[in-house]
Amino acid sequence: MTFSQQNAQVRKKLTALLEEIVAAGEAGEEAGRTVELDQARVGRLSRMDALQAQAMSRATSRRRGENILRIRAALQRLDDDEYGRCVRCGEAINPKRLELDPATALCIGCAESAEQPRR
């Protein structure tokens, strides 16, 4: 497979992921809406459940937004012929790592050091 064919395949995969995430976001918008707190209509436990569901929906929406940004950044790296290189150190990212997460921007070494707590 040629380099341009690989890039086309990666672009197709990233675009499909992006479309899937956007569609899931549109389907899940209702759960993140403001919870009705009318005590006469809804019991306390039901309100607590609704608030918890709302918080989970907002967290999911935030993660979805982060993933959209990661995918768009990966598509931009493809356009700039920088895809497959670590954005921090410039080394090649392991192809198996890219296969598992085509939007990854860091090699394993930089990803591990980024996760280490600062002292």
C-alpha positions, -999 to 999 in steps of 0.1 A, spaced: 0 0 0 14 34 -9 18 63 14 -11 82 -2 -33 51 0 -25 48 37 -33 85 43 -66 81 24 -75 51 45 -66 70 77 -86 100 66 -116 78 59 -114 62 93 -110 96 111 -139 111 91 -161 81 100 -152 85 137 -160 122 136 -194 116 120 -202 89 146 -193 112 175 -213 141 161 -243 119 155 -240 105 191 -239 140 204 -270 151 186 -288 120 200 -277 127 236 -285 164 238 -318 158 256 -301 142 286 -280 173 293 -308 198 295 -317 215 327 -334 193 352 -369 204 364 -368 209 402 -406 212 408 -410 192 441 -448 189 435 -442 170 402 -412 148 409 -400 131 441 -366 138 457 -350 105 445 -362 111 409 -347 146 409 -314 132 423 -314 106 395 -321 132 369 -293 155 383 -269 126 382 -279 117 346 -275 153 337 -240 155 352 -230 123 334 -244 136 301 -224 168 304 -192 149 312 -199 127 282 -205 158 260 -172 173 272 -153 142 263 -171 141 230 -160 176 223 -124 168 232 -125 138 209 -138 160 181 -109 184 186 -84 155 186 -98 140 154 -99 174 136 -62 180 147 -53 146 133 -70 155 100 -50 187 100 -18 168 106 -27 146 76 -32 178 55 2 191 67 20 158 60 28 156 98 5 127 106 22 98 124 48 120 141 47 129 177 37 166 181 60 169 212 92 152 202 88 146 164 96 109 165 74 84 146 44 71 165 42 33 165 18 22 137 0 -2 161 -7 28 184 -21 48 155 -42 18 144 -58 16 179 -63 54 181 -58 71 147 -62 106 164 -33 101 188 -8 129 187 19 116 210 43 87 209 41 63 238 71 79 256 57 114 255 22 101 264 36 83 295 56 114 306 25 136 301 6 113 325 32 114 352 22 137 381 44 168 385 63 171 417 
